[in-house]
Every structure is written in C-alpha cells, then in structure tokens.
C-alpha cells in the first residue's frame, strides 16, 4: 500500500526560483518574494507579506522558457490564495495560489 497522495494539480509544476512582487488590490500593501514552483495556472511562493487563504493578490514575475514556449516573459497575474504555510520561527511564509488571469507585459527596451 502506497502512502503517496494523488496529484490534484491539473498542470505539472516546474521547480523554479524567480523574484515576485506581490500586492493586494484591497489593501495598500506591496511586498517581494520568490517562487518555489510554477505552472500555467498555479504558483507557490515565499514572502513575509501578511496574507490569508481566500485573499486575492496581484503578482509581477518573469516566467521561465518552460512555461512560455521558448522565451522568458514578464507577466502580471491575478490569483487567489488557496493555502498559507506559516513557519514556526515567524520567517517567510509559504503561499499556494491559483492563477485566475495572466497578462504578458511588453518588453522594456532601453
């Protein structure tokens, strides 16, 4: 008998660490963090941003080529937090979120 949990994700996660900027549309808060893994419809990231399951967040990050068919792309995502894992030592918390919408941002040339 296996103790493995069945996979509930509809798209596979890619382990990647990229910076992410997180903000809340309802609060005047903005914070930084970094991803642990990404898929085309989900994200897990670490931050010290005060957040709870069910909260909506806006995020800006760069998607790796594995999720964009070839090139890195800056994107803005709207997501809903599904789970928060607080660290006992009070450091960064882990946040799982389901992406609802994603827009590719124009390249900044300069």
N, C-alpha and C positions, 0 to 999 in steps of 0.2 A: 504494500500500500504506500503510495507516494504522498509526501507532505507538501508537494508543490501546489501553490494556489493557481487556479486557472487564470489565464490572461484575460483581462476585461477591456483592454485598450483596443480601439478599432484600427489604429495605425501604430506601427512599431516606433518606439522611442530611439533616438540616436543620442548616445552619450556625448555631450559637447559642453565645454565651459566657455561662455561668451558673456560679456558685460550686458546688463539690462537696466534700463531706467524704468521705475515703477511710479505711477501716480494714480490717485483716486479721483474720479470725476465728481464725487460728492464732497470731498474734503480738500482743503488746500494743502496737500501733502505731496512731496516728491522724495524718492529715495533711490539709491543704487543697490544693485545686487549682481549675482551671477547665476547662470543656469547650471543645472546638473545634467539635464537631458531635455530633448525637444522632439516633437512630432509635428505633423501638419495640423493637428488640432488640439495639442496639449503641451504643457510645459511644467517643469519642476525647477524652482529656483530658490536661492538662499538670499535673505535680506534681513535687515533689522527694522523694516517697515512694519508698523502696527497694523495687522490685517487679520481678518476673521473669515471662516468659511461663509460663502454666500456673497461676499463683497465683490463688487465689480472693480476692475483695475484696467488702466491703460499702460501699455509697455512699449518701449522702443528698444530694439535689439537688431543684431545682424544675424541673419540666417546663414548657416554653412551651405556649401555647394550641394551636399547630400539631400537637402530639402528644397533646392531651387533649380534642379536640373542643370547645374554647371557653374553658376557664379554666386559669390556671396551677395546678399541683398539686405539693405536696411529696410526694416518693416516697422509699422506701428500696428499693435494688436490690441483688441479689446477682449478681455477674458473675465471669467467668473471663477473665484477661488473655490475649490472643491475640498481641500484638506490643508491643515496647517500642523506642522510638527514643531513644537516648541522644544528647544534644547534646555535641559535642566540647569545649565550654567548661565542661562539668560543671554547667550550669544545669539548669533543669527538663527532665524527660524527657517525651516524648510516649507515651501509653499507649492502645492499642486494646483494647477488651474486649467480649465477647459477654454480654449480659444473660440470665441464666437465670430470674430471678424478680423481680417488682416489686410492691410494695405501696404503695397510696396512703395517706399519713399523714393523720390527722384534722387539721382546721383548728384552729389555736390562736387562741382569741378572748380578748382581754384588754386 
